[in-house]
Structures are given as structure tokens and as C-alpha cells.
Amino acid sequence: MTAQLRTTQISLPGLPELPELPGRENLTSTVTAVRSALPSRDQLLFYSGLTAAAALSVIEWPVAAAIGIGAAVVRRSANQDHEQA
């Protein structure tokens, strides 16, 4: 004996249709893009240490911000130079 299950799709007025779920390729490219935007483990440790030093008043917040921004600018510049070469 087999059971048959029949379903119907009811569309309510005023509600948008649900989008289709992304395919594996779209999901993979999104994960790759997010991973490339995240800092590396070494960078994360550097910024965490910088934040801890500022939080413990080892260095002042403006100094920590200047060091962090300077490091980010240097890293971005080095990445752009590496991509152009």
C-alpha cells in the first residue's frame, strides 16, 4: 500500500513570492568573497592585541586607532602592488 500526498501552493495577496535558494556555485562564490574580506589569523591577533593595549590604557585610543589605520593602509597598498605585479 502506498500513500499519495498532494500539496497545493496558495499565494496570499500582498506578499512577495519567496526567492529560490541559491545554488551551490552561488554559495561557494559568496563564501569565497567573505573569506577574502576577513583578516588573516595574524592580522586578527595584531588588531586584538592593539585593542587590548588600548583597553588596558597601555596606549591611548587615538594612538591605537592611528596604528590600526596605518597598518590597514599599508596592507591594502601591499596587496594592490602584489596584484599589479
trRosetta pair geometry for C-beta under 8 A, 3 or more apart (Angstrom, degrees):
i j d omega theta_ij theta_ji phi_ij phi_ji
11 15 7.7 -162 -174 68 65 98
11 17 7.3 -29 -128 -89 111 87
12 15 4.6 39 79 20 103 125
22 26 3.8 -114 -174 90 113 131
22 27 5.2 141 107 -54 118 82
22 30 7.4 36 136 -10 167 139
23 26 5.1 96 54 11 71 101
23 27 7.0 -136 99 -3 36 93
24 27 5.7 -59 -146 40 31 112
24 28 6.1 33 156 -22 67 108
25 28 5.8 -54 -146 35 29 111
25 29 6.4 24 158 -14 64 106
26 29 6.0 -57 -147 39 29 106
26 30 6.3 30 154 -20 64 108
27 30 5.7 -55 -147 36 30 112
27 31 6.4 30 155 -18 65 106
28 31 5.9 -54 -147 36 30 110
28 32 6.3 31 154 -19 64 107
29 32 5.6 -52 -146 37 33 114
29 33 6.4 36 154 -21 65 104
30 33 5.7 -53 -148 35 31 111
30 34 6.4 29 154 -16 65 106
31 34 5.8 -55 -147 38 31 109
31 35 6.2 31 155 -19 65 108
32 35 5.8 -55 -146 37 29 111
32 36 6.4 27 157 -19 64 106
33 36 5.9 -56 -149 35 29 109
33 37 6.6 25 154 -17 63 108
34 37 5.8 -61 -152 36 33 109
34 38 6.6 35 152 -27 66 104
35 38 5.8 -52 -149 26 35 112
39 43 3.7 -121 -179 96 114 125
39 44 5.0 150 96 -58 116 75
39 47 6.8 59 95 4 176 135
40 43 4.7 94 50 9 75 102
40 44 6.9 -136 95 -7 38 89
41 44 5.7 -55 -148 36 30 113
41 45 6.5 30 154 -18 64 105
42 45 5.8 -54 -150 36 31 111
42 46 6.4 34 151 -21 64 105
43 46 5.5 -52 -148 34 34 114
43 47 6.3 26 157 -12 68 106
43 75 7.2 53 -108 -110 130 161
44 47 6.1 -56 -143 42 29 103
44 48 6.1 31 155 -21 64 110
45 48 5.6 -55 -142 38 29 113
45 49 6.2 30 158 -19 64 107
46 49 6.0 -59 -151 37 26 109
46 50 6.3 26 152 -19 63 108
46 71 6.9 -156 139 174 138 162
47 50 5.4 -51 -144 37 34 115
47 51 6.2 37 154 -20 65 104
47 68 6.2 73 -122 -127 88 110
48 51 5.7 -54 -148 37 30 111
48 52 6.3 30 153 -19 65 106
49 52 5.6 -52 -143 37 32 111
49 53 6.3 35 155 -21 65 104
50 53 5.8 -52 -148 33 29 112
50 54 6.6 25 154 -13 62 106
50 64 5.2 140 170 -155 93 97
50 67 6.0 -158 -137 95 131 123
50 68 5.6 149 130 -71 157 100
51 54 5.9 -59 -150 40 31 108
51 55 6.1 30 153 -20 67 110
51 64 7.1 113 -92 177 36 140
52 55 5.6 -55 -141 39 31 111
52 56 6.1 16 162 -6 67 111
53 56 6.2 -64 -142 46 25 100
53 58 4.1 -78 -162 61 79 123
53 59 5.0 28 139 19 111 101
53 64 6.5 169 84 -97 99 119
54 57 7.6 31 -177 -80 33 29
54 58 7.3 -75 -62 49 24 80
54 59 5.7 -49 -86 76 65 84
54 60 7.1 12 -133 137 85 16
54 61 5.1 88 -166 -96 123 57
54 63 7.7 -179 -99 70 100 83
54 64 3.7 -44 -68 -30 129 162
57 60 7.7 19 -146 -88 63 49
59 63 4.7 -109 169 87 110 128
59 64 5.4 134 99 -56 116 89
59 67 7.9 19 132 -2 159 140
60 63 4.7 90 62 8 82 105
60 64 7.0 -151 95 -6 41 88
61 64 5.6 -56 -144 39 33 111
61 65 6.1 34 158 -20 68 105
62 65 5.6 -52 -145 37 33 113
62 66 6.3 34 155 -20 65 105
63 66 5.7 -53 -147 36 31 111
63 67 6.4 30 154 -18 65 106
64 67 5.8 -54 -146 37 31 110
64 68 6.2 29 156 -17 65 109
65 68 5.8 -57 -145 40 29 110
65 69 6.1 25 159 -15 66 108
66 69 6.0 -55 -141 40 28 107
66 70 6.0 29 158 -19 63 111
67 70 5.8 -57 -145 39 26 112
67 71 6.3 27 156 -19 63 108
68 71 5.8 -55 -146 36 28 110
68 72 6.4 27 155 -18 63 107
69 72 5.7 -56 -149 37 32 111
69 73 6.3 32 154 -20 66 105
70 73 5.8 -54 -147 35 31 110
70 74 6.3 29 156 -17 65 107
71 74 5.8 -55 -146 38 31 110
71 75 6.2 31 155 -19 65 108
72 75 5.7 -54 -145 38 30 111
72 76 6.2 29 156 -18 65 107
73 76 5.9 -55 -146 38 28 109
73 77 6.2 28 155 -18 64 109
74 77 5.8 -57 -146 39 29 111
74 78 6.2 29 155 -19 64 108
75 78 5.8 -56 -147 37 29 110
75 79 6.3 30 154 -20 64 106
76 79 5.7 -54 -148 36 31 112
76 80 6.4 29 155 -18 64 105
77 80 5.8 -54 -148 36 31 110
77 81 6.4 30 154 -17 64 107
78 81 5.7 -54 -146 38 32 111
78 82 6.2 34 153 -22 65 107
79 82 5.6 -54 -146 36 31 112
79 83 6.4 29 156 -19 65 106
80 83 5.8 -53 -146 36 31 110
80 84 6.4 29 156 -18 64 107
81 84 5.9 -57 -147 37 30 109
81 85 6.5 32 156 -26 64 107
82 85 6.0 -55 -150 28 30 112
